[in-house]
Amino acid sequence: GAFAKLLWYYPIMIGCLAIFIPSRFGLYGLEVYGRTSLNLAIVALVWSAGMLLLVHATTRRTWAQIWKYFATVYATGFGTGGSYDTLPVNLVSAERDLGLRPQVARASIVLGTVLNKNVATMAVLLVTVSTCALLDLRITMTEIAVLIPPVMILGLESPGIPGGAGVFMSPVIASLLAVPDPTTFVTTFVTLYSGLIPMLATAGNTTDD
């Protein structure tokens, strides 16, 4: 019971960081951060809804089974912000709520935890645009389109820890965009890729596994 209550501390702490870290950029920084978080929330929820419909259409799982799994894993992924931290709950819920055989659950969930960072890659692209806006760097739709393949590949290697995708991918993105000051770009990127953004990304990643 005590541990369950302590779990609420983490998202509250992350929420505070989400507000205070971007404040170094002033009100404009907070506005950009809020807009990025909102855009990611919309994209992630639409993507998750599509995944739920796909699972229901292509398997014999009932809506009750799918929803129970989704609610359990999404809440855990959002609360921890890390795919590896969510892995034990994900395994248990896949077997208990979805009724998957242990062999199937362990193979798919573990493989997905290591390789699947689909919502995180969406977050990285959104944060890239926001970082360029904060640093007054011009970025075109063509450059964003060119970034998609390498970001998807990098997503396979990024660590499943809170903010891991941002820390891992930002130097590569700075290099691909040939920004004039890579250090400032990376530190700004990592600052934006904090708080609510990795929590939303992890929640989406883990439920898609």
C-alpha positions as CSV (number, residue, x, y, z in Angstrom):
1,G,0.0,0.0,0.0
2,A,2.8,2.4,0.9
3,F,4.6,1.6,-2.3
4,A,1.5,2.2,-4.4
5,K,1.1,5.7,-2.8
6,L,4.8,6.5,-3.5
7,L,4.2,5.7,-7.2
8,W,2.2,8.9,-7.4
9,Y,5.2,10.9,-6.5
10,Y,7.1,10.2,-9.8
11,P,4.6,11.8,-12.2
12,I,4.1,14.8,-9.9
13,M,7.9,15.3,-9.8
14,I,8.1,14.9,-13.5
15,G,5.2,17.3,-14.0
16,C,7.1,19.9,-11.9
17,L,10.2,19.4,-14.0
18,A,8.1,19.8,-17.2
19,I,7.1,23.3,-16.0
20,F,10.3,24.5,-14.5
21,I,13.0,23.3,-16.9
22,P,11.7,25.0,-20.1
23,S,11.2,28.2,-18.0
24,R,14.8,29.0,-18.7
25,F,13.5,30.1,-22.2
26,G,10.9,32.4,-20.6
27,L,7.2,32.5,-21.4
28,Y,7.9,31.6,-25.0
29,G,9.8,28.5,-24.0
30,L,6.9,27.4,-21.8
31,E,4.5,28.1,-24.6
32,V,6.5,26.0,-27.1
33,Y,6.8,23.2,-24.5
34,G,3.1,23.2,-23.9
35,R,2.3,23.2,-27.6
36,T,4.7,20.4,-28.2
37,S,3.3,18.3,-25.4
38,L,-0.3,18.9,-26.6
39,N,0.6,17.9,-30.2
40,L,2.3,14.8,-29.0
41,A,-0.6,13.9,-26.8
42,I,-3.0,14.2,-29.8
43,V,-0.7,12.2,-32.1
44,A,-0.1,9.5,-29.5
45,L,-3.7,9.0,-28.6
46,V,-4.8,8.9,-32.3
47,W,-2.1,6.4,-33.0
48,S,-3.1,4.3,-29.9
49,A,-6.7,4.4,-31.0
50,G,-5.7,3.0,-34.4
51,M,-3.7,0.3,-32.7
52,L,-6.7,-0.7,-30.5
53,L,-9.0,-0.9,-33.6
54,L,-6.4,-3.0,-35.5
55,V,-6.0,-5.5,-32.6
56,H,-9.7,-5.8,-32.2
57,A,-10.2,-6.3,-36.0
58,T,-7.5,-8.8,-36.5
59,T,-7.6,-10.9,-33.3
60,R,-10.2,-12.7,-31.2
61,R,-9.6,-10.4,-28.2
62,T,-12.7,-8.7,-26.8
63,W,-13.0,-5.0,-26.1
64,A,-12.9,-5.7,-22.4
65,Q,-9.6,-7.6,-22.7
66,I,-8.0,-4.9,-24.9
67,W,-9.1,-2.0,-22.7
68,K,-8.0,-3.7,-19.5
69,Y,-4.5,-4.3,-20.9
70,F,-4.4,-0.8,-22.4
71,A,-5.4,1.0,-19.2
72,T,-3.0,-1.0,-17.1
73,V,0.1,-0.7,-19.3
74,Y,-0.6,2.9,-20.5
75,A,-0.9,4.1,-16.9
76,T,2.3,2.3,-15.9
77,G,4.2,3.6,-18.9
78,F,3.0,7.1,-18.3
79,G,3.9,7.0,-14.6
80,T,7.4,5.5,-15.0
81,G,8.4,7.2,-18.3
82,G,10.6,4.2,-19.1
83,S,9.9,1.1,-21.3
84,Y,12.2,-1.1,-19.2
85,D,10.5,0.0,-16.0
86,T,7.1,-0.9,-17.5
87,L,8.3,-4.3,-18.8
88,P,7.2,-6.4,-15.7
89,V,3.7,-5.0,-15.6
90,N,3.5,-5.3,-19.4
91,L,4.3,-9.0,-19.3
92,V,1.9,-9.7,-16.5
93,S,-1.0,-7.8,-18.1
94,A,-0.4,-9.4,-21.5
95,E,-0.8,-12.9,-20.0
96,R,-3.5,-12.0,-17.5
97,D,-5.6,-9.4,-19.3
98,L,-5.1,-10.3,-23.0
99,G,-4.8,-14.0,-22.3
100,L,-1.7,-14.5,-24.3
101,R,0.3,-17.7,-23.8
102,P,3.5,-17.0,-21.8
103,Q,5.8,-17.9,-24.7
104,V,4.0,-15.4,-27.0
105,A,3.8,-12.7,-24.4
106,R,7.5,-13.0,-23.4
107,A,8.7,-13.0,-26.9
108,S,6.5,-10.1,-28.2
109,I,6.6,-7.8,-25.2
110,V,10.4,-8.2,-24.6
111,L,11.2,-7.7,-28.3
112,G,8.8,-4.8,-28.5
113,T,10.4,-3.2,-25.4
114,V,13.8,-3.3,-26.9
115,L,13.0,-2.4,-30.5
116,N,9.7,-0.5,-30.6
117,K,10.0,3.2,-30.0
118,N,7.3,4.4,-32.5
119,V,5.7,7.1,-30.4
120,A,9.2,8.2,-29.1
121,T,10.3,8.8,-32.7
122,M,7.2,10.9,-33.3
123,A,8.1,12.9,-30.2
124,V,11.7,13.3,-31.4
125,L,10.5,14.8,-34.7
126,L,8.1,17.2,-32.9
127,V,10.8,18.3,-30.4
128,T,13.2,18.8,-33.3
129,V,10.7,21.4,-34.8
130,S,10.2,23.0,-31.4
131,T,14.0,23.2,-30.8
132,C,14.6,24.9,-34.1
133,A,11.8,27.4,-33.3
134,L,13.4,28.2,-29.9
135,L,16.8,28.7,-31.4
136,D,15.5,30.5,-34.5
137,L,16.8,27.9,-36.9
138,R,15.0,27.4,-40.2
139,I,13.8,23.9,-40.9
140,T,11.8,22.9,-44.0
141,M,9.3,20.1,-44.6
142,T,11.9,18.5,-46.9
143,E,14.4,18.4,-44.1
144,I,11.8,16.9,-41.7
145,A,11.0,14.3,-44.3
146,V,14.7,13.4,-44.7
147,L,15.0,13.0,-40.9
148,I,12.2,10.4,-40.7
149,P,14.2,7.3,-41.9
150,P,17.3,7.8,-39.7
151,V,15.1,8.7,-36.7
152,M,13.1,5.5,-37.2
153,I,16.4,3.5,-37.4
154,L,17.8,5.3,-34.3
155,G,14.6,4.4,-32.5
156,L,15.6,0.7,-32.7
157,E,18.7,1.5,-30.7
158,S,17.6,4.1,-28.2
159,P,17.5,3.0,-24.6
160,G,14.1,2.4,-23.0
161,I,14.8,4.8,-20.1
162,P,13.1,8.1,-19.3
163,G,14.2,10.7,-21.9
164,G,16.6,8.1,-23.4
165,A,15.4,8.7,-27.0
166,G,16.1,12.5,-26.7
167,V,19.6,12.1,-25.3
168,F,20.5,9.4,-27.8
169,M,19.1,10.9,-31.0
170,S,19.7,14.7,-30.5
171,P,23.4,14.7,-31.4
172,V,22.7,12.8,-34.6
173,I,19.9,15.1,-35.5
174,A,22.2,18.1,-34.9
175,S,24.7,16.6,-37.2
176,L,22.1,15.7,-39.9
177,L,20.7,19.3,-39.8
178,A,24.3,20.8,-39.7
179,V,23.3,23.3,-37.1
180,P,25.8,26.0,-36.4
181,D,26.0,25.3,-32.6
182,P,25.5,21.6,-32.0
183,T,26.1,21.9,-28.2
184,T,23.3,24.5,-27.7
185,F,21.0,22.5,-30.0
186,V,21.5,19.2,-28.0
187,T,21.1,20.8,-24.6
188,T,18.0,22.6,-25.7
189,F,16.6,19.5,-27.3
190,V,17.2,17.4,-24.1
191,T,15.6,20.2,-22.1
192,L,12.5,20.1,-24.2
193,Y,12.5,16.3,-24.3
194,S,11.7,16.0,-20.6
195,G,8.7,15.9,-18.2
196,L,5.5,15.0,-19.9
197,I,7.0,14.2,-23.4
198,P,8.9,11.0,-22.5
199,M,5.9,9.9,-20.3
200,L,3.5,10.2,-23.2
201,A,6.0,8.5,-25.5
202,T,6.6,5.6,-23.2
203,A,2.9,5.1,-22.6
204,G,2.4,4.8,-26.4
205,N,5.4,2.7,-27.0
206,T,4.6,0.1,-24.3
207,T,0.9,-0.4,-25.2
208,D,1.9,-0.9,-28.8
209,D,4.4,-3.7,-27.9
